[in-house]
Amino acid sequence: MDEQIKPKLFPKAHFWLLIPFILTWAGFYLSYWSKFNEAPFRQHVHGLTATAWYILVILQPWLIHNRPAKYHRKLGIIGILLAGGVVGSALQVMPYQVVNEFLSDVLKYGFSFGDLCALTGFSLCVIYGIWNAKDTNKHARWLISTVFWILLPATARLVYFPLLISYEGNPPITYLDSIYICLFVTTIIPLSYMMYLDYRKEQKVYKSYLFTLIGVTFYSLAIAPMGKWQWWIDLCDQIIGKGM
């Protein structure tokens, strides 16, 4: 039975997934890892569960090719708990973003909307990945897609924060510009290429990649307008006022 479900797909997926993991770690270095001892408990829960999720997504393709499938399944059960931890801890951290003095009002409220979209997309990819556990083609792609929902905030920091330091607070681009640059470089290009490879090989476009491409693009472009919409600002203030 184990041999039947061992695919020959994605033999180097674990290697390629190291790239977004390193980018994410580097992107959050200044805002989290370098201040690890100063960070509040809620940030530790979020940072460590998200890191553990990344490691799991990297490890799972390697396991399915190099170890009995039972290890892949057992780790998958742990992954469900980790995914819940990522989402739950993010919801605990989000209210503090709106009171962050570093961000302008537009970014505070815009990022809150973007984060909710990212958490929703991430959760749906996990759910559909579990739902399609017996279909390796769909299962793997849904779980690989989770990486793109949580990659953009890290890569935008990786671009913007060094510029902020180098230009002593007056970088040549805005934080939103860094979001758009990273959207194109780390999301649109790789997902489009992955879809192209699938279509060339199978004459098929997988919903997981298409959903993620559209979803991440939507929430990235929605950050600026949502940060200015008064109804969204009032809603955030109301919710945060009750929760903090």
PALO-87189 format. One record per atom (N, C-alpha, C): residue in one letter; atom name; x, y, z. Coordinates in steps of 0.05 Angstrom, whole numbers. Atoms other than C-alpha are relative to their C-alpha. Layout:
residues N
<site A; CA; <X; Y; Z>>
...
end
This chain:
residues 244
<site M; N; <17; -24; 0>>
<site M; CA; <0; 0; 0>>
<site M; C; <17; 25; 0>>
<site D; N; <-18; -23; -2>>
<site D; CA; <56; 48; 19>>
<site D; C; <13; 6; -27>>
<site E; N; <-13; -5; 25>>
<site E; CA; <90; 38; -48>>
<site E; C; <-19; 12; -21>>
<site Q; N; <19; -10; 20>>
<site Q; CA; <26; 53; -86>>
<site Q; C; <-5; 30; 3>>
<site I; N; <5; -28; -3>>
<site I; CA; <19; 122; -56>>
<site I; C; <25; 17; -1>>
<site K; N; <-25; -15; 2>>
<site K; CA; <92; 141; -62>>
<site K; C; <3; 11; -28>>
<site P; N; <-1; -11; 27>>
<site P; CA; <93; 189; -121>>
<site P; C; <29; 5; -10>>
<site K; N; <-25; -9; 12>>
<site K; CA; <149; 207; -168>>
<site K; C; <-1; 30; -5>>
<site L; N; <4; -29; 4>>
<site L; CA; <124; 278; -166>>
<site L; C; <18; 16; 19>>
<site F; N; <-14; -19; -17>>
<site F; CA; <163; 337; -138>>
<site F; C; <24; -12; 15>>
<site P; N; <-23; 12; -14>>
<site P; CA; <228; 298; -123>>
<site P; C; <19; 21; 12>>
<site K; N; <-18; -21; -11>>
<site K; CA; <264; 364; -110>>
<site K; C; <-16; 23; 13>>
<site A; N; <17; -21; -12>>
<site A; CA; <206; 402; -78>>
<site A; C; <12; 10; 26>>
<site H; N; <-11; -9; -26>>
<site H; CA; <240; 403; -10>>
<site H; C; <23; 19; -4>>
<site F; N; <-22; -18; 6>>
<site F; CA; <300; 437; -42>>
<site F; C; <-10; 27; -8>>
<site W; N; <10; -26; 9>>
<site W; CA; <260; 491; -77>>
<site W; C; <-15; 15; 22>>
<site L; N; <15; -13; -22>>
<site L; CA; <217; 503; -15>>
<site L; C; <19; 13; 21>>
<site L; N; <-19; -14; -18>>
<site L; CA; <280; 522; 23>>
<site L; C; <3; 29; -7>>
<site I; N; <-4; -28; 8>>
<site I; CA; <283; 586; -18>>
<site I; C; <-20; 19; 14>>
<site P; N; <18; -18; -15>>
<site P; CA; <218; 617; 9>>
<site P; C; <4; -1; 30>>
<site F; N; <-5; 1; -29>>
<site F; CA; <236; 592; 78>>
<site F; C; <22; 19; 8>>
<site I; N; <-22; -18; -6>>
<site I; CA; <302; 629; 77>>
<site I; C; <-8; 29; -3>>
<site L; N; <10; -27; 5>>
<site L; CA; <269; 691; 48>>
<site L; C; <-17; 9; 23>>
<site T; N; <18; -7; -21>>
<site T; CA; <216; 689; 102>>
<site T; C; <16; 5; 26>>
<site W; N; <-16; -3; -24>>
<site W; CA; <267; 680; 158>>
<site W; C; <15; 27; -1>>
<site A; N; <-15; -25; 3>>
<site A; CA; <309; 737; 131>>
<site A; C; <-18; 24; 2>>
<site G; N; <19; -23; -1>>
<site G; CA; <248; 782; 122>>
<site G; C; <-9; 7; 28>>
<site F; N; <9; -6; -27>>
<site F; CA; <228; 775; 194>>
<site F; C; <23; 2; 20>>
<site Y; N; <-23; -1; -18>>
<site Y; CA; <298; 778; 222>>
<site Y; C; <0; 25; 16>>
<site L; N; <-2; -26; -14>>
<site L; CA; <298; 852; 239>>
<site L; C; <-24; 4; 19>>
<site S; N; <24; -6; -15>>
<site S; CA; <226; 854; 265>>
<site S; C; <-6; -21; 21>>
<site Y; N; <6; 21; -19>>
<site Y; CA; <226; 788; 303>>
<site Y; C; <25; -15; 11>>
<site W; N; <-21; 17; -9>>
<site W; CA; <287; 743; 305>>
<site W; C; <22; 15; 14>>
<site S; N; <-21; -15; -13>>
<site S; CA; <337; 797; 323>>
<site S; C; <-9; 11; 27>>
<site K; N; <11; -9; -25>>
<site K; CA; <291; 818; 380>>
<site K; C; <-15; -22; 15>>
<site F; N; <14; 23; -10>>
<site F; CA; <271; 749; 401>>
<site F; C; <-6; 1; 30>>
<site N; N; <3; -1; -29>>
<site N; CA; <281; 760; 476>>
<site N; C; <-19; 22; 9>>
<site E; N; <17; -23; -7>>
<site E; CA; <240; 824; 474>>
<site E; C; <-29; -4; -9>>
<site A; N; <26; 4; 12>>
<site A; CA; <181; 797; 435>>
<site A; C; <-20; -11; 21>>
<site P; N; <20; 10; -18>>
<site P; CA; <115; 784; 472>>
<site P; C; <-7; -29; -7>>
<site F; N; <6; 29; 4>>
<site F; CA; <88; 713; 480>>
<site F; C; <-16; -5; -25>>
<site R; N; <18; 4; 24>>
<site R; CA; <35; 722; 425>>
<site R; C; <17; -1; -25>>
<site Q; N; <-17; 0; 23>>
<site Q; CA; <90; 737; 375>>
<site Q; C; <17; -25; -2>>
<site H; N; <-15; 25; -1>>
<site H; CA; <130; 677; 397>>
<site H; C; <-17; -23; -11>>
<site V; N; <18; 21; 8>>
<site V; CA; <70; 632; 387>>
<site V; C; <-4; 1; -31>>
<site H; N; <4; -3; 29>>
<site H; CA; <58; 660; 317>>
<site H; C; <25; -6; -15>>
<site G; N; <-25; 4; 15>>
<site G; CA; <130; 662; 296>>
<site G; C; <10; -29; 0>>
<site L; N; <-10; 28; -2>>
<site L; CA; <147; 592; 320>>
<site L; C; <-18; -20; -14>>
<site T; N; <18; 19; 15>>
<site T; CA; <84; 558; 293>>
<site T; C; <3; 4; -30>>
<site A; N; <-3; -5; 29>>
<site A; CA; <93; 592; 225>>
<site A; C; <26; -13; -9>>
<site T; N; <-25; 12; 8>>
<site T; CA; <166; 570; 224>>
<site T; C; <-2; -30; -1>>
<site A; N; <4; 29; 0>>
<site A; CA; <147; 499; 243>>
<site A; C; <-17; -9; -24>>
<site W; N; <15; 8; 23>>
<site W; CA; <95; 498; 188>>
<site W; C; <17; 0; -25>>
<site Y; N; <-18; -1; 23>>
<site Y; CA; <147; 519; 137>>
<site Y; C; <18; -25; -1>>
<site I; N; <-18; 24; -2>>
<site I; CA; <194; 464; 161>>
<site I; C; <-15; -25; -8>>
<site L; N; <16; 23; 6>>
<site L; CA; <138; 414; 156>>
<site L; C; <-5; -2; -30>>
<site V; N; <5; 0; 29>>
<site V; CA; <121; 434; 84>>
<site V; C; <25; -7; -15>>
<site I; N; <-25; 8; 13>>
<site I; CA; <194; 426; 66>>
<site I; C; <6; -30; 4>>
<site L; N; <-7; 28; -8>>
<site L; CA; <201; 359; 102>>
<site L; C; <-18; -20; -13>>
<site Q; N; <20; 19; 10>>
<site Q; CA; <138; 326; 76>>
<site Q; C; <7; -12; -28>>
<site P; N; <-8; 12; 26>>
<site P; CA; <160; 319; 2>>
<site P; C; <24; -18; 2>>
<site W; N; <-24; 17; -4>>
<site W; CA; <227; 291; 25>>
<site W; C; <-8; -27; 12>>
<site L; N; <9; 24; -13>>
<site L; CA; <193; 241; 70>>
<site L; C; <-14; -19; -19>>
<site I; N; <15; 17; 17>>
<site I; CA; <146; 215; 17>>
<site I; C; <17; -14; -21>>
<site H; N; <-18; 12; 20>>
<site H; CA; <204; 201; -30>>
<site H; C; <22; -18; 13>>
<site N; N; <-23; 13; -12>>
<site N; CA; <254; 174; 21>>
<site N; C; <-6; -17; 24>>
<site R; N; <7; 15; -23>>
<site R; CA; <216; 142; 78>>
<site R; C; <-27; -13; -4>>
<site P; N; <26; 12; 3>>
<site P; CA; <155; 97; 87>>
<site P; C; <-22; 21; 3>>
<site A; N; <21; -20; 1>>
<site A; CA; <90; 135; 75>>
<site A; C; <-13; 5; 27>>
<site K; N; <13; -4; -27>>
<site K; CA; <67; 125; 147>>
<site K; C; <11; 24; 14>>
<site Y; N; <-12; -24; -13>>
<site Y; CA; <116; 179; 169>>
<site Y; C; <-12; 26; -11>>
<site H; N; <12; -23; 13>>
<site H; CA; <87; 227; 119>>
<site H; C; <-28; 5; 12>>
<site R; N; <27; -2; -11>>
<site R; CA; <17; 213; 146>>
<site R; C; <0; 10; 29>>
<site K; N; <-1; -8; -28>>
<site K; CA; <36; 220; 219>>
<site K; C; <8; 29; 3>>
<site L; N; <-8; -28; -1>>
<site L; CA; <71; 286; 206>>
<site L; C; <-22; 18; -10>>
<site G; N; <23; -15; 10>>
<site G; CA; <10; 308; 168>>
<site G; C; <-20; 7; 21>>
<site I; N; <18; -5; -22>>
<site I; CA; <-32; 301; 230>>
<site I; C; <10; 23; 18>>
<site I; N; <-12; -22; -15>>
<site I; CA; <16; 345; 268>>
<site I; C; <-3; 27; -15>>
<site G; N; <2; -24; 17>>
<site G; CA; <12; 394; 209>>
<site G; C; <-27; 13; 3>>
<site I; N; <27; -11; -4>>
<site I; CA; <-63; 403; 220>>
<site I; C; <0; 18; 25>>
<site L; N; <-2; -15; -25>>
<site L; CA; <-49; 426; 292>>
<site L; C; <17; 26; -4>>
<site L; N; <-17; -23; 5>>
<site L; CA; <7; 472; 268>>
<site L; C; <-15; 21; -17>>
<site A; N; <15; -19; 16>>
<site A; CA; <-37; 504; 215>>
<site A; C; <-20; 15; 17>>
<site G; N; <18; -13; -18>>
<site G; CA; <-89; 518; 268>>
<site G; C; <14; 20; 18>>
<site G; N; <-15; -18; -17>>
<site G; CA; <-35; 549; 311>>
<site G; C; <9; 25; -15>>
<site V; N; <-7; -23; 16>>
<site V; CA; <-12; 594; 254>>
<site V; C; <-23; 19; -2>>
<site V; N; <24; -18; 4>>
<site V; CA; <-82; 621; 242>>
<site V; C; <-8; 12; 27>>
<site G; N; <9; -10; -26>>
<site G; CA; <-101; 627; 315>>
<site G; C; <18; 21; 12>>
<site S; N; <-20; -19; -11>>
<site S; CA; <-37; 662; 336>>
<site S; C; <0; 25; -17>>
<site A; N; <1; -24; 17>>
<site A; CA; <-42; 709; 276>>
<site A; C; <-23; 18; 8>>
<site L; N; <24; -16; -8>>
<site L; CA; <-111; 731; 298>>
<site L; C; <5; 14; 27>>
<site Q; N; <-7; -13; -26>>
<site Q; CA; <-81; 747; 367>>
<site Q; C; <19; 23; -5>>
<site V; N; <-20; -21; 6>>
<site V; CA; <-25; 789; 336>>
<site V; C; <-12; 23; -15>>
<site M; N; <11; -21; 18>>
<site M; CA; <-67; 827; 285>>
<site M; C; <-9; 25; 14>>
<site P; N; <9; -25; -12>>
<site P; CA; <-101; 876; 333>>
<site P; C; <22; 20; 8>>
<site Y; N; <-22; -17; -8>>
<site Y; CA; <-33; 902; 355>>
<site Y; C; <13; 14; -24>>
<site Q; N; <-10; -14; 24>>
<site Q; CA; <-16; 920; 283>>
<site Q; C; <-14; 26; -4>>
<site V; N; <16; -25; 4>>
<site V; CA; <-71; 973; 282>>
<site V; C; <10; 22; 19>>
<site V; N; <-10; -20; -19>>
<site V; CA; <-39; 1008; 342>>
<site V; C; <30; 3; -3>>
<site N; N; <-28; -2; 5>>
<site N; CA; <31; 1003; 313>>
<site N; C; <7; 28; -10>>
<site E; N; <-7; -27; 7>>
<site E; CA; <62; 1072; 311>>
<site E; C; <18; 3; -24>>
<site F; N; <-18; 0; 23>>
<site F; CA; <111; 1053; 256>>
<site F; C; <-16; 4; -26>>
<site L; N; <15; 0; 25>>
<site L; CA; <56; 1046; 204>>
<site L; C; <-19; 23; -2>>
<site S; N; <20; -20; 5>>
<site S; CA; <13; 1099; 173>>
<site S; C; <-28; -12; 3>>
<site D; N; <27; 11; -3>>
<site D; CA; <-63; 1093; 182>>
<site D; C; <-8; -17; -24>>
<site V; N; <7; 15; 24>>
<site V; CA; <-71; 1070; 110>>
<site V; C; <12; -28; 2>>
<site L; N; <-12; 26; -1>>
<site L; CA; <-22; 1013; 121>>
<site L; C; <-10; -17; 23>>
<site K; N; <11; 14; -23>>
<site K; CA; <-49; 995; 190>>
<site K; C; <-25; -15; -7>>
<site Y; N; <26; 11; 6>>
<site Y; CA; <-119; 983; 165>>
<site Y; C; <1; -17; -25>>
<site G; N; <-3; 15; 25>>
<site G; CA; <-98; 960; 96>>
<site G; C; <12; -28; 5>>
<site F; N; <-13; 25; -7>>
<site F; CA; <-52; 907; 124>>
<site F; C; <-18; -19; 16>>
<site S; N; <19; 17; -15>>
<site S; CA; <-106; 883; 171>>
<site S; C; <-18; -15; -19>>
<site F; N; <16; 13; 20>>
<site F; CA; <-150; 869; 111>>
<site F; C; <16; -21; -15>>
<site G; N; <-17; 19; 14>>
<site G; CA; <-92; 836; 74>>
<site G; C; <6; -24; 16>>
<site D; N; <-5; 22; -18>>
<site D; CA; <-76; 793; 134>>
<site D; C; <-23; -19; 2>>
<site L; N; <24; 17; -1>>
<site L; CA; <-147; 768; 139>>
<site L; C; <-3; -16; -25>>
<site C; N; <2; 15; 26>>
<site C; CA; <-147; 750; 65>>
<site C; C; <21; -22; -1>>
<site A; N; <-22; 20; 0>>
<site A; CA; <-80; 715; 73>>
<site A; C; <-6; -24; 18>>
<site L; N; <7; 22; -19>>
<site L; CA; <-104; 675; 133>>
<site L; C; <-23; -17; -12>>
<site T; N; <22; 15; 12>>
<site T; CA; <-168; 656; 96>>
<site T; C; <11; -18; -23>>
<site G; N; <-11; 16; 22>>
<site G; CA; <-129; 634; 34>>
<site G; C; <17; -23; 10>>
<site F; N; <-17; 21; -12>>
<site F; CA; <-78; 596; 75>>
<site F; C; <-18; -22; 11>>
<site S; N; <17; 20; -12>>
<site S; CA; <-134; 561; 113>>
<site S; C; <-14; -18; -21>>
<site L; N; <13; 15; 21>>
<site L; CA; <-171; 541; 50>>
<site L; C; <19; -19; -14>>
<site C; N; <-20; 18; 13>>
<site C; CA; <-107; 513; 19>>
<site C; C; <5; -24; 18>>
<site V; N; <-4; 22; -18>>
<site V; CA; <-96; 471; 81>>
<site V; C; <-24; -19; 0>>
<site I; N; <24; 16; 0>>
<site I; CA; <-168; 447; 82>>
<site I; C; <-2; -17; -26>>
<site Y; N; <2; 15; 25>>
<site Y; CA; <-168; 428; 8>>
<site Y; C; <23; -19; -3>>
<site G; N; <-22; 19; 0>>
<site G; CA; <-100; 396; 16>>
<site G; C; <-7; -25; 15>>
<site I; N; <9; 23; -16>>
<site I; CA; <-128; 351; 70>>
<site I; C; <-22; -15; -15>>
<site W; N; <23; 12; 15>>
<site W; CA; <-192; 339; 29>>
<site W; C; <10; -17; -23>>
<site N; N; <-10; 14; 23>>
<site N; CA; <-150; 316; -30>>
<site N; C; <24; -18; 7>>
<site A; N; <-23; 16; -9>>
<site A; CA; <-102; 273; 11>>
<site A; C; <6; -24; -17>>
<site K; N; <-4; 24; 16>>
<site K; CA; <-113; 213; -34>>
<site K; C; <7; 6; -29>>
<site D; N; <-7; -8; 27>>
<site D; CA; <-100; 252; -98>>
<site D; C; <26; 16; 2>>
<site T; N; <-27; -12; -5>>
<site T; CA; <-25; 266; -95>>
<site T; C; <4; 26; -16>>
<site N; N; <-4; -24; 17>>
<site N; CA; <-26; 316; -153>>
<site N; C; <-13; 25; 13>>
<site K; N; <14; -22; -12>>
<site K; CA; <-78; 360; -119>>
<site K; C; <10; 6; 29>>
<site H; N; <-8; -2; -28>>
<site H; CA; <-56; 347; -47>>
<site H; C; <26; 16; 2>>
<site A; N; <-26; -13; -2>>
<site A; CA; <16; 369; -59>>
<site A; C; <-2; 29; -8>>
<site R; N; <1; -27; 10>>
<site R; CA; <-2; 431; -98>>
<site R; C; <-16; 19; 19>>
<site W; N; <15; -17; -19>>
<site W; CA; <-53; 456; -47>>
<site W; C; <19; 7; 24>>
<site L; N; <-17; -6; -23>>
<site L; CA; <-1; 450; 9>>
<site L; C; <24; 17; -8>>
<site I; N; <-22; -18; 10>>
<site I; CA; <55; 481; -32>>
<site I; C; <-11; 29; -2>>
<site S; N; <12; -27; 3>>
<site S; CA; <7; 539; -45>>
<site S; C; <-1; 15; 26>>
<site T; N; <1; -15; -26>>
<site T; CA; <3; 555; 30>>
<site T; C; <24; 18; 4>>
<site V; N; <-25; -16; -4>>
<site V; CA; <74; 582; 26>>
<site V; C; <-4; 28; -12>>
<site F; N; <3; -26; 13>>
<site F; CA; <53; 638; -21>>
<site F; C; <-18; 19; 15>>
<site W; N; <18; -17; -15>>
<site W; CA; <-1; 664; 25>>
<site W; C; <14; 14; 23>>
<site I; N; <-15; -12; -22>>
<site I; CA; <50; 678; 80>>
<site I; C; <28; 10; -7>>
<site L; N; <-27; -8; 9>>
<site L; CA; <110; 696; 38>>
<site L; C; <2; 30; -4>>
<site L; N; <-1; -28; 8>>
<site L; CA; <93; 767; 16>>
<site L; C; <7; 19; 23>>
<site P; N; <-8; -19; -21>>
<site P; CA; <96; 802; 84>>
<site P; C; <30; -2; 7>>
<site A; N; <-29; 3; -7>>
<site A; CA; <166; 774; 96>>
<site A; C; <17; 12; -22>>
<site T; N; <-17; -10; 21>>
<site T; CA; <194; 790; 28>>
<site T; C; <-2; 31; -3>>
<site A; N; <3; -29; 1>>
<site A; CA; <166; 861; 30>>
<site A; C; <18; 13; 21>>
<site R; N; <-18; -9; -21>>
<site R; CA; <203; 871; 96>>
<site R; C; <29; -2; -9>>
<site L; N; <-28; 5; 9>>
<site L; CA; <266; 842; 65>>
<site L; C; <9; 21; -20>>
<site V; N; <-6; -21; 19>>
<site V; CA; <263; 894; 10>>
<site V; C; <1; 28; 14>>
<site Y; N; <4; -28; -10>>
<site Y; CA; <239; 955; 50>>
<site Y; C; <18; 7; 24>>
<site F; N; <-14; -7; -25>>
<site F; CA; <273; 951; 118>>
<site F; C; <29; 7; -5>>
<site P; N; <-28; -8; 5>>
<site P; CA; <345; 951; 92>>
<site P; C; <2; 27; -13>>
<site L; N; <0; -26; 13>>
<site L; CA; <328; 1010; 47>>
<site L; C; <-6; 22; 21>>
<site L; N; <7; -20; -21>>
<site L; CA; <297; 1046; 107>>
<site L; C; <24; 7; 17>>
<site I; N; <-24; -4; -16>>
<site I; CA; <361; 1037; 146>>
<site I; C; <21; 15; -16>>
<site S; N; <-21; -11; 17>>
<site S; CA; <408; 1053; 88>>
<site S; C; <-5; 30; -7>>
<site Y; N; <7; -27; 8>>
<site Y; CA; <371; 1117; 69>>
<site Y; C; <-9; 17; 24>>
<site E; N; <5; -15; -25>>
<site E; CA; <362; 1139; 142>>
<site E; C; <-29; 10; 2>>
<site G; N; <28; -6; -3>>
<site G; CA; <287; 1137; 141>>
<site G; C; <-14; 11; -24>>
<site N; N; <12; -11; 24>>
<site N; CA; <276; 1164; 71>>
<site N; C; <7; -17; -25>>
<site P; N; <-6; 18; 22>>
<site P; CA; <279; 1104; 23>>
<site P; C; <-12; 10; -26>>
<site P; N; <10; -9; 26>>
<site P; CA; <268; 1115; -52>>
<site P; C; <-27; -12; -8>>
<site I; N; <26; 12; 6>>
<site I; CA; <206; 1070; -51>>
<site I; C; <-16; -1; 26>>
<site T; N; <17; 2; -23>>
<site T; CA; <147; 1064; -4>>
<site T; C; <-3; -29; 8>>
<site Y; N; <5; 27; -9>>
<site Y; CA; <127; 1003; 36>>
<site Y; C; <-19; -14; -20>>
<site L; N; <18; 12; 20>>
<site L; CA; <70; 992; -13>>
<site L; C; <15; -7; -26>>
<site D; N; <-15; 6; 24>>
<site D; CA; <119; 995; -71>>
<site D; C; <15; -27; 4>>
<site S; N; <-15; 26; -5>>
<site S; CA; <159; 938; -38>>
<site S; C; <-20; -23; -1>>
<site I; N; <20; 21; 3>>
<site I; CA; <94; 898; -33>>
<site I; C; <-5; -7; -29>>
<site Y; N; <6; 4; 28>>
<site Y; CA; <80; 907; -107>>
<site Y; C; <24; -14; -14>>
<site I; N; <-24; 13; 12>>
<site I; CA; <152; 889; -126>>
<site I; C; <1; -29; 7>>
<site C; N; <-2; 28; -10>>
<site C; CA; <151; 826; -84>>
<site C; C; <-23; -16; -11>>
<site L; N; <22; 14; 11>>
<site L; CA; <82; 808; -109>>
<site L; C; <7; -11; -28>>
<site F; N; <-7; 8; 27>>
<site F; CA; <109; 806; -180>>
<site F; C; <22; -21; 0>>
<site V; N; <-24; 17; 1>>
<site V; CA; <176; 774; -165>>
<site V; C; <-3; -27; 14>>
<site T; N; <1; 24; -16>>
<site T; CA; <159; 723; -111>>
<site T; C; <-27; -15; -1>>
<site T; N; <26; 14; 2>>
<site T; CA; <86; 706; -128>>
<site T; C; <-9; -3; -29>>
<site I; N; <11; 1; 27>>
<site I; CA; <63; 723; -198>>
<site I; C; <18; -17; -19>>
<site I; N; <-19; 15; 17>>
<site I; CA; <126; 698; -234>>
<site I; C; <2; -29; 7>>
<site P; N; <-3; 29; -5>>
<site P; CA; <137; 632; -197>>
<site P; C; <-26; -15; -3>>
<site L; N; <25; 15; 3>>
<site L; CA; <63; 613; -195>>
<site L; C; <-8; -3; -29>>
<site S; N; <6; 1; 28>>
<site S; CA; <54; 630; -268>>
<site S; C; <18; -21; -14>>
<site Y; N; <-18; 20; 11>>
<site Y; CA; <115; 588; -285>>
<site Y; C; <-8; -28; 8>>
<site M; N; <9; 26; -9>>
<site M; CA; <90; 530; -243>>
<site M; C; <-25; -9; -15>>
<site M; N; <24; 6; 16>>
<site M; CA; <23; 533; -279>>
<site M; C; <7; -7; -29>>
<site Y; N; <-10; 6; 28>>
<site Y; CA; <59; 535; -346>>
<site Y; C; <11; -28; -2>>
<site L; N; <-11; 27; 0>>
<site L; CA; <98; 472; -328>>
<site L; C; <-21; -21; 1>>
<site D; N; <22; 19; -2>>
<site D; CA; <35; 436; -308>>
<site D; C; <-15; -2; -26>>
<site Y; N; <15; 1; 25>>
<site Y; CA; <0; 456; -371>>
<site Y; C; <16; -13; -23>>
<site R; N; <-17; 12; 21>>
<site R; CA; <58; 436; -415>>
<site R; C; <2; -30; 3>>
<site K; N; <-2; 29; -5>>
<site K; CA; <62; 368; -382>>
<site K; C; <-27; -14; -1>>
<site E; N; <25; 14; -4>>
<site E; CA; <-11; 353; -368>>
<site E; C; <-23; 13; -15>>
<site Q; N; <21; -15; 13>>
<site Q; CA; <-50; 404; -409>>
<site Q; C; <-22; 7; 21>>
<site K; N; <18; -5; -22>>
<site K; CA; <-82; 424; -343>>
<site K; C; <10; 22; 18>>
<site V; N; <-6; -21; -19>>
<site V; CA; <-84; 484; -297>>
<site V; C; <-13; -8; 27>>
<site Y; N; <10; 8; -26>>
<site Y; CA; <-91; 465; -223>>
<site Y; C; <-13; 24; 14>>
<site K; N; <15; -21; -14>>
<site K; CA; <-142; 505; -183>>
<site K; C; <16; 12; 23>>
<site S; N; <-16; -9; -23>>
<site S; CA; <-94; 510; -124>>
<site S; C; <18; 24; -7>>
<site Y; N; <-18; -21; 9>>
<site Y; CA; <-43; 552; -161>>
<site Y; C; <-16; 24; -10>>
<site L; N; <15; -22; 11>>
<site L; CA; <-95; 594; -197>>
<site L; C; <-14; 15; 22>>
<site F; N; <13; -13; -23>>
<site F; CA; <-134; 608; -133>>
<site F; C; <20; 17; 15>>
<site T; N; <-20; -14; -15>>
<site T; CA; <-70; 628; -98>>
<site T; C; <10; 25; -15>>
<site L; N; <-10; -22; 16>>
<site L; CA; <-46; 672; -155>>
<site L; C; <-20; 23; 1>>
<site I; N; <21; -20; 0>>
<site I; CA; <-113; 709; -158>>
<site I; C; <-3; 12; 28>>
<site G; N; <5; -9; -27>>
<site G; CA; <-121; 713; -83>>
<site G; C; <22; 18; 11>>
<site V; N; <-22; -16; -10>>
<site V; CA; <-52; 739; -66>>
<site V; C; <2; 27; -15>>
<site T; N; <0; -25; 16>>
<site T; CA; <-55; 790; -123>>
<site T; C; <-22; 18; 10>>
<site F; N; <23; -16; -9>>
<site F; CA; <-124; 813; -100>>
<site F; C; <6; 14; 27>>
<site Y; N; <-3; -13; -26>>
<site Y; CA; <-106; 825; -27>>
<site Y; C; <23; 19; 0>>
<site S; N; <-22; -19; 1>>
<site S; CA; <-40; 858; -45>>
<site S; C; <-9; 27; -12>>
<site L; N; <9; -24; 13>>
<site L; CA; <-74; 908; -91>>
<site L; C; <-22; 14; 16>>
<site A; N; <22; -11; -16>>
<site A; CA; <-131; 918; -41>>
<site A; C; <10; 14; 25>>
<site I; N; <-11; -12; -25>>
<site I; CA; <-85; 941; 16>>
<site I; C; <-5; 30; 1>>
<site A; N; <2; -30; 1>>
<site A; CA; <-84; 1015; -5>>
<site A; C; <-29; 9; 1>>
<site P; N; <27; -10; -1>>
<site P; CA; <-158; 1025; -20>>
<site P; C; <-15; -8; 26>>
<site M; N; <13; 8; -25>>
<site M; CA; <-181; 985; 41>>
<site M; C; <10; 16; 24>>
<site G; N; <-11; -16; -22>>
<site G; CA; <-135; 1026; 85>>
<site G; C; <-12; 28; 1>>
<site K; N; <13; -26; 1>>
<site K; CA; <-175; 1088; 64>>
<site K; C; <-30; -1; 4>>
<site W; N; <29; 2; -2>>
<site W; CA; <-246; 1061; 68>>
<site W; C; <-9; 3; 29>>
<site Q; N; <7; -7; -27>>
<site Q; CA; <-279; 1091; 129>>
<site Q; C; <-16; -23; 14>>
<site W; N; <15; 21; -13>>
<site W; CA; <-327; 1033; 140>>
<site W; C; <18; -23; 10>>
<site W; N; <-19; 20; -9>>
<site W; CA; <-268; 985; 145>>
<site W; C; <16; 10; 24>>
<site I; N; <-15; -12; -22>>
<site I; CA; <-230; 1032; 191>>
<site I; C; <-17; -1; 25>>
<site D; N; <18; 0; -23>>
<site D; CA; <-291; 1039; 237>>
<site D; C; <-4; -29; 10>>
<site L; N; <4; 28; -8>>
<site L; CA; <-301; 963; 237>>
<site L; C; <24; -10; 16>>
<site C; N; <-24; 9; -13>>
<site C; CA; <-229; 950; 256>>
<site C; C; <2; 13; 28>>
<site D; N; <-2; -13; -26>>
<site D; CA; <-230; 1002; 311>>
<site D; C; <-20; -11; 20>>
<site Q; N; <20; 11; -18>>
<site Q; CA; <-294; 973; 339>>
<site Q; C; <8; -27; 11>>
<site I; N; <-8; 27; -8>>
<site I; CA; <-268; 902; 340>>
<site I; C; <24; 1; 19>>
<site I; N; <-25; -1; -16>>
<site I; CA; <-200; 921; 367>>
<site I; C; <-6; 13; 27>>
<site G; N; <7; -12; -25>>
<site G; CA; <-231; 967; 420>>
<site G; C; <-12; -19; 20>>
<site K; N; <12; 19; -18>>
<site K; CA; <-270; 909; 447>>
<site K; C; <20; -22; 8>>
<site G; N; <-18; 22; -5>>
<site G; CA; <-212; 860; 443>>
<site G; C; <25; 7; 15>>
<site M; N; <-26; -8; -13>>
<site M; CA; <-155; 900; 474>>
<site M; C; <-6; 14; 26>>
end
